[in-house]
Amino acid sequence: MSSGNDCQPQTLTKPALGEKEVTELVDRVFGLKVFWIRPLPSYDDQNFHVRVSRHEGAAEGADEYVLKIMNSEDSQNPDLIEAQTQAMMFLSAEGFPSATPYLTKDGNMMSLESGDTGPGNKKYMVRLLTYLPGTPVAKIATNTQILYEIGKLAASLDKALSEKFHHPSVKSLHRGQFIWNLANVPLLDQYIYALGQTKYREVVEQVIEQFKGKVIPKLSSFRACINHGDLNDHNILVDSSSASLENPQYRVSGILDFSDMSYGYYVFEVAIVIMYMMIESPDPLSVGGHVLAGFESVLPLTEEERGALFLLVSGRFSQSLVIAAHTALRYPENKEYLMITAKTGWKHLMKMFEVGQEAVEKTWFETARAYRHHAPA
C-alpha cells in the first residue's frame, strides 16, 4: 500500500482513467486489443484486470494482464519503478511466483502517459504485467500450514533479493523518509490528527514513543536487507494443493505489488507479515508464532531482532491505521477500500496492548519453538 515517495502522502494525485481511455491506451502503447476490462481495487494507483486478444474479437488465445497506472508522485521516479519491475523479473527467474512485464511497442517496460484528468494534466507511468491466478489470502480461512509457508516465503524472498539482486536501479530503494518503511513509524506524528481525540490515538501515541525509545536505537544491530514491504493478505495469492475440504493444504501462487520495496531489515518483513496475517484470523494473537517459525526456518532472528518484534508489529498496525484514516479524509470516495484493515485492525492492536508484550511474545516464541521439534515437511 504505497502512499507516495516520501513522508508526504498528500502530494500525490491518484489517476482516474475511464475504461474507454484504458482500452485505447493498451492498443496504442502495447499493441494489444482489449477483449474485456474491469477495475481492480488499489490504494493510490489505478489497476485494471485486462483480457486481450491477438485477433480482434476472438476469445480464443486471449491473455490476461494487470494494467498498473502509477500515481503522479511515484510516476516522477522512473528509477524506482524500474527497480521494482527488475526485482519482479529477477524473482520470477529465481522461481518465485511474481508477475513480469509485457513490453511496450517500443520495447520498454513502462511508458509515461498523459492522464488528461484533474488540474495540471498530470502524467502517469504505465506498465502491463502478467496476471497471476489464485485466491487472495484475505478470502480463505488461513490455517497453520499456510501461515508457516508465508513466513518461509517472506524470508526466502528478502534473502534472494538481498544476496543476488544487483541491478543498477537497486540504489533507488534507499528511500529515506518513505512513510511505509517500518523505521519511519515516528513520522506518524504528523498524521495522527486524522484519528481525532480517541482511545485509538492514545495507543498509537504510546506505540510511537516506545518505538522511538526502544526500536530506533537498536536499528544498527538488525541485519539489513531489501524488503518487499507489503506482504499483506491481499498481495499474496494462494491455491489449494489438496482435495481435502476439512484440512486444505495451500501453496503460494502469486506475490503482488512491489511498490513498497525499500532497504530495511529482515525483522521488518516478518513483523509486517505477522500484522497482516492477524487481520483475518479468528485467533489473531496465535498467528505470529506460525509465521515466525516459517521465517526462522530460513533466517533465524537474533535476540535483538526478536526483542523488537512486538513493537514492530504494533508499529505496522499504527502505520496502516493512521495513514488509512488520513488518506480517507482526502479521498472519501475510496474510503471503503482504504479502511479494509481498520475493520479489525484497531481491535487487534488494542488487544495486543491489553494482553501485553510479555504474554504476546511468550505465545509467539513458544509456538515457533515447537516447530523445531516437529517442522512441517
N, C-alpha and C positions, 0 to 999 in steps of 0.2 A: 504494500500500500504506500506507494511513494507519495510524497507531498512536497514537491518542489526540490530544488537542487541544494538548498541551504536551509537556514533556520527561518525562512520567511515564506510559509505556505500560502500566504495571502497574495503573493505576487503573480501566481500562475493563472493562465486562462485555460479552462477545460474546453477542448474542441467540441463542436456541436454540428457535425456534418449530417445531412439527411441521407436516406438510403439511395436516392437518385444520384446525389453527388458522389457517394461512395462507389456505386456501380460504375459511374463514368471514370472515377479515379483508378479503379482496378484495371479497367480496359486501357486507359491512357498510359499509366505508369508501368503496369506489369504485363500488358498484352493479353489479359485473360478476360473471358466473357463470364459475367456473373449469372449463375443459374438461379440461386436464391440467396437471401441475406437476412440475418437477424442480429439485432444488437445484443451485446453481452454486458453484464454489469461491470463497472470499473470505478476506481476511487477518484482519480483526477485525470485519467486519459480517456480515450474513447476506443472501444473494441467492438469488432463485428465478426461473427461467425459467417464465413462466406463459402459457398459451394460454387465452383467454377466448372465450366465445360470447355474443352478444347474445340468442340464442334458446337457451334451456337445452337441452342435449343435442344440438345441431346443430353439426357440424364446419364447415359452410359459413359463410364470412364471419367466421371466428374471427380474432381479433387476438392478436399476441404481444407480451408486455411482460417487463420485468425488475422484479420487486418488490425494492426495496432496504430492508432493515431496519437502521438505523444502530446502532452500538454505544452503550452507555449514556453514555459520555463525550461523544462528538460530538453525541448527541441533546440534550444540555443547551445546545447553541449553535445555536439555530434561525437566527440571522442568518447564520452561516457556511454552513449548508446552503442557505439561500435564495440566498446569493451564488453558490454552486456551481451551483445549478439555474438561476438567472437567466443565468449565464455560458453554460451549455449551450444555453439558448433563444436567446441572442444569437448564439452561434456558428452554430447551425442556420440562423438567419435570414440570416447572412452567407455561407452556402453550405458550411460545414464539416459533415461527416457526424457530428453529435453527437445524442444522444437528447434527447427533450423529454418533459415530464411529462404524465401523464393526470391531470386534476384530480379531487379527491375529490367526493363528492356535495354537499359544502358549497361547492365551487368553489375549494378551496385546493390548493396544490402539494404539501403534505405534511400528515401528521397524527401527533400524539403518541399512541402506543398503549401499553397495559399489556402487559408480556410474560408475567406470571404464571410466570416461571421464575427459579429461584435465589433467594437471600436478598434481602429488601427490596423485592420486587415492582417491579423496575426498569421504567422507561418508555423506549420506543424510537421514534425518528422514522421514519416510513414514507413512501416515495414509490413510485409506479408509473411507470416510464419506458418509452418505446418501445423495442422490441427491434431491435437493429441486426444485419443479416445480415453474413456474412463469416467468414473464417478468421483466427484469431489469428496474428500474425507468428511466434510460437513454433512453429507447426505447419507452416511452409513452409520450403523451402530458400532463404534470402534470397540475392538477387543484388545487384549494384552498383546496378541501376536502382531497386529499392525502397528501398535504404538512402539513396540520394540523395533520393528522394521524401519519405521520412520526415523527413530533415533539413530539407527545404524546408517541409514541413508544420509542424514544430515552430516554426520561425522565424515563419511566417505566422500561426500561432495566437496566439503570445505578442504579436506586433505588433498584431493586431486587438484583443485584449483590452486591451492597454496604451493604445492610441490611441483606441479607440471605446467601450469598455465603461464606462459611467458610472453604473450603478445605485447607489442609496444604500447598499445592503448591501456594496458593494465594500470599505468600510473594515474589515470583519471579516477581510479577507485579510492584514492586518498581524498575523501570528501569533507574533511574538516568539520564544518558546522551542520552537516546533514542531519536533519531533525530526527530521522528514523534510526540513526546509528545509536546503539544502546549506551555508548559512552556519553551521549548528549541528553540524557534524562534531565540534567539541571536546566536545560534550555526551556523546559516546560513552564518555567516560572512566568514567561511572557504570554502564555496562552491559557493559564489556569483561570482567568476571569470568566471563561466560557462556561465554567461549572457553576457560577453563581456562589452564594454563601450556603453551602450544603455540607452534610456529613461526608460526602464523597470528596469534596475539596480538602477537608481536614486530613483525610487519609492520604491523598496524593501529596499534600504538603509534607506529611510525615515521610513518605517514600523519598521525596526529593532531598530532604535534609539528611536522612540516613544514607542515601546514595552518595551525597557529597562527602560525608564523613567516613564511610566505610568501604565504598567501592572505588571511587575516583583515586584515592591514594594507592590502591593496590593494582591499578591497571598495568603498571610496568612489570608486575610479576606474572601476569597472564600470558599465555602463548598466543602470539599474533597469527592471523591468517586472513584469507578473503572470506567474507560471509555472504551467503545468498541473501540473508537478512529478512526474508518474509515467507518462510515455510509455514504458511498458515493453512487452516482446514479447507480453504477454497483454492489454494495454489498447489495442493498435492492431489493427484488423481490416482485412483486405485481400481483394480478389477479383481474379481474373485477367482482364486486358483483352485477352488474345491467345490464339489456339488452339495456339500453339507449345509443345510439351511440353519441347523442348530448351532454349528460352530464353523462359520465360514473362514477360510484362510485367504488373506488378501495379499496382493503384491502391488507395489507402486508402479503405475503405468504412465505417469506424466508428472513433470515438475514445471510449474508455470511461473511467470512474472519475475524476471531478474532485475527489475528496475530499482530495487533497494540494495543491490550489491554494493559493498564498500569494504575497505580494510577494517578489520575489527579483531576479535579474539574467538578462539574455539568455544569458550564457555558462553559467549553471546548466543551462538547458534542453538545450543541445546536449551538455553533459557527461553529463547523465542519459540522454539518448537513446543516445549512444555506448556507455555502460556496458551498457545493457540489450540493445542490438543485438549486442554482443560475446558475450553469454551463449550464444546458439545457433549462433554461427558456427564453422566448422571452421578459419578463419584469423582469429582474433579481433583481432590487432594491426593488421590492414589495414582493419578496419571504420571506424575513426574518420575516415579521410580522405574516404570517400564520404559519410558523414553530414555532416561539416563542409562539404564542397563544396555540398551541398544547402542547408544552413543559410545559408551565406555568399552563396548566390545571391539571398537575400532581405535578409540582415543581415550584412555582413562584420564580423568581430570586430576589435577593436583589438589592438595589440601586447600591452598589459597583459592583456587577456582571453585571448589565445592562450597567453601565458606561464603562465597558471594552469590550463590545460585538463588537463594530466596529473594534477595533484593533485586537481582537481575530480572527474575520472573515478575516481581511486583513492579519493577521499572517499565517492563514492556506492557503490562496491563495499563499502567498510567499513561504511557505514550499513546497507546491505541485509543484509550477512552477520552483523554484530553484533546487530542488532535481531531478525533471524530466530532466531538462537541463543538470545537472551534470551526471546523470546516462546514458542519451542518448549519451554523449561523450564517455562513456566506452563501451556501448552495442549498437552500431549503428544499428544492425540487429533487435533490439527490439524498435527502435525509434518511430514507428507509434503508438504502444500501450502506450509507456511512455508519449507521447505528447498529448494524448487524451484531458486531462484537459486544456493543453496550448492553444488549438484551440480557445477557448472562454475565458479562464481564465484571460489572460492578459487584454483583452478588459474590463472585468468586474471589475478587480482590479483598472485599470486606471479610469474607470467611477466612482467608489466609491470615489476616491480621488478628482476627478474633481467636483463632486457634494458636497462632504464634509461631515464630520462626523455628524454635527448637523442636516443637511437635511435628511441624510440617517436614522439616529436614529428616527427622527420625523415620517418618513414613517413607520418604523418598529413598533414603540411603539403605534402609533395611530391605526394601523391595529390590533395589539394584543389587545388593549383596547376595540375595537368594539366587539370582541368575548365575552367579559364578559357580554355584554347585549344581545348577540344573539349567544350563544355557540351551536356548532353542537350537534346533538343527539348522 
